Amino acid sequence: MIDLNKKSETFVKKSSRNNSKLYLVNNLNDLLSSKLFSEKQLKNFKTNYKFNSDKPIINLFDFDQKNLITIAYLNSNKNFRESTIDQAAKICDLLEDRVWDLNILSQYNENDVYEFLLGWGLSFYKFNVLKK
């Protein structure tokens, strides 16, 4: 099995073009201690951005690499309509159409990672829950 907590994964073959990066966190301390961002970026982030349930993602543009960096808040959950699968589908729906490299910064158990990937995949389907 692939240990997704130890490295980044992408859903397509990596190419010479710059893929956008998706960072998955379940608490802000993991993001702040990740050493991926400069002190200036972190200070800006702490003062200007807040996660909420309506918009669990924050987009940052990396001008040096000319790609999009997105930080997504995922709180693993089993409750109906708040599950990890539902949250992943919502996150995917909010993302721009790009090639994404998934980077998991927080510690999630293996089931949470697979539920995220399942929710990601299911977000591309259009379901009609209510029969007419």
N, C-alpha and C positions, 0 to 999 in steps of 0.2 A: 504494500500500500504506500501511497505517496504521503509524506508527512507535510501537510499544507501549512502547519504552524511554523515550520523551519525555513521555508523558502517561498518565493513568489511563484505563482502559476499564471499562465495565460491560456486562453481558450482556443487560440490559433497559433500556428507556427510563428515564432518571433522573426521579425523581418528587420531590414535595415532602417525602416522608418521608426520614428519614435511613437511607441504605444503610450496611451494615457495610463495613468496609475490610479488604482483604487486601493485606498488604505482602509481596512476594516478594524474598528476599535469598539470596545464595550465600556471603556472609561477613558477620560481625558488624560489621566496620568500616564497611560501607556503611550499615548501620542506625544506628550511632552517629554517623556524620557527616551524616545525612540532615536534621537540623534539624526533624524532624517531632515530636520528643518533647522535653519539658523536661529540664533537667539532673537534676531529682529522679527523673523517670521512667527516664532512662537509667541513673542510679546504681542504682536499684532493679532494673532489668532486668539489669545486669551482675552484680550480686551474687546474684540469686535464680533466674535462669533459665538453663537449658542445653538446647541442642538435642540430640536423639539420634535414631537411626534408627527407634526405635519410636514416637516422638512428635515429628514434625518441625514441629509448630505450637505457638505460644504465644498464648493468648487473653488480651486485656486489655479491660476494660470502660471505655469513655469515659463517665463520669457526666454531663459537661457536654452532650454531644451525644446521650446515651442510645442509643448504638449499640456494637457489638462491634468491636474492632480485633484482627485476627489477624496475626501475623507467621509466615510460613512459610519454612522453609529448603529451598531447592531447589538441589542440586548437579548440574549437567548431566552426564549420563552416557549411555553407549551400551550398557553391559553388560546382559545378559539379567536380568530381574527387578529391576534397579537403575536402569533407564533413566529418562530425564526423563519419559517417558509414564507409566511405572509409579509414579514418585514423585508426579506430579501427580494421578493417580487416588487414591493413598493420602491425599494432602493433602485432596482434595475429600471423600473418605469421612469424614475426621475433622472436617470443618467442620459447623457447625450449619446447619439449613435457613433460609437468609436470602437477601436480595438483596445480592450482593457487588460492590464496586468493586475492581477489580484495579489495584494500584500496584506497578510493578516498580522496585525501588530499586537493584538491582545491574545490571551490564552483562551481558546475555545476548546471544548472537548470534540472528539471526532464526529459525534452525531450532529453537533451544532454546525460544523463545517459542511457536512454532507447535506443537512437541511438547508443551509444557505445556498449551496449549489443547486439543489432541487428547486428551491424557490426562484432562483435566477432563471433556470431553464423553463419553469412553468410560466414565468412572466411573459414569455413570447407567445403563449396561447391565449386565445380569447374564449372565455367560458361564459355561458349563460346559465347562471344558477337557477333562475326562476323560469320554469317552463311556461310557455304561452299557450 
